[in-house]
């Protein structure tokens, strides 16, 4: 197998769809140490005058996040947004039933808006469809988006924010299909409640875009009927349908784990088929797209996550290794390959909780997946390309034979910048690969980067933070219309061109 070769064919005229910038989003929940001791930590030497961690902000800006979903998550379904606005010394301390934690409410809607501005990301707010009602959802839209002259907009002004926040993206609840959810509803009850909430919210601000709760994963007993039912009810008043998905290699099957893109694509394909069916059944001209607003590797999923009624407990602070980073790279490749229907994606979460960033009071650690996301979020621009890949196959227990390479590509016609993203999922084989442009080959390679290693379990630590990082590599020139590469096993390689 050592002399095997592969070919990747690119044609800048063979496009899939424009790449939505919102595919490079994140998720921040009042869970564990994501907010407190993560984003917001007044006691840290790295905190600014608002209590925001400047080192965390710098790392998030480095990742080029475009949108951040907030405040949950399971937390959302028991949250009264009024607890988190107004003078901090008057905000109530409450028990958070979702994570059995003590919520101080020192960070709320307005602080979140300041945080989003600090990292140049658009806010995506969730409204409570558990203990909350449709009026409280509408009131939050009024509070955030009405310039002035109403009770709720004037209350925002009184709280020190004279300009409206102009929040465009709104999640109508969170994982309402899940029995674990506070205020869990069946599909018909949720669909009707979401419809009425979305109607009120859009009557207040017709420019907003709403996200409907979809299945919490393909393992749910109600999947995909839940999605069909809620979409049939609320279709005309929603813009996106939510997807949540988590994976891990707790089974110890690395070959199958490194073929996770197969699972991701199946999930998208089922959801896309559901969208097409509902649109046809309703005889609708309205389009609904997909919002993958929770996705991540989660090793500790299913473990007890109670916070014992403490503030900012250490919950789900997973450690990520090289194989996790290669799975994340495939996830991002799927985002590009499915960009015709997938328009929003938010990795869960952005700091400490199932996150690639971990904080101590005085320090910050970047885990391997951080570097993968950074490469794609900064380089994928313009249109996604329909790539043709010819590669040897590798055998997996879960998916049978899969191509050794997982590939996506982008091209921005305005700037003439192209990017290629390639995972070699083989654990042993270096693959000589020819990249062949079938039309309009670029003049030069402007950058070449790689996240790679020989140990799938390699991790970064505070003592050794650079074990698995993105490194610049040297590649040969483009000869005619071809660039030849040697792709090592267990690698993610990124080539930028112009």
ABEGO torsion letter per residue (X at the ends): XAABBBBBBBBAABBABBBBAAABBBBBBBBEAAABGBABBAABAABBAAGBBAAAAAAAAAAGBABBBOAOEAAAAABBAAAABEBAAABBBBBBAAAGBBBAGABBAAAAAAAAAAAGBBBBBBBBABABBAAAAAAAAAAAABABGBAAAAAAAAAGBABBAGBABBBBEBGAABAABBGBBBAAAAAAAAAAAAAAAAAABAABBBBBBBBAEAABAAOAAAAAAAAAAAAAABABBBBBBBBBAAAGBAAAAAAAAAAAAAAAAAAAAAAAAAAAAAGBABBBBBBBABBEBBAABGBBABAGGBBGBBBGBBBBBAAAAAAAAAAAAAAAAAAAABABBBBOBABGBGBABBBBAABBBBBAAAAAAAAAAAABBEBBBBBBBBBBBBBBAAAEBBBABBBBBBBBAAAGBBBBBBBBABAABBBBBBBBBABGBBABBABBBBBBEABAABBBBAABAAABBBBBBBBBBBBEABBBBBBBBGBBBBBBBX
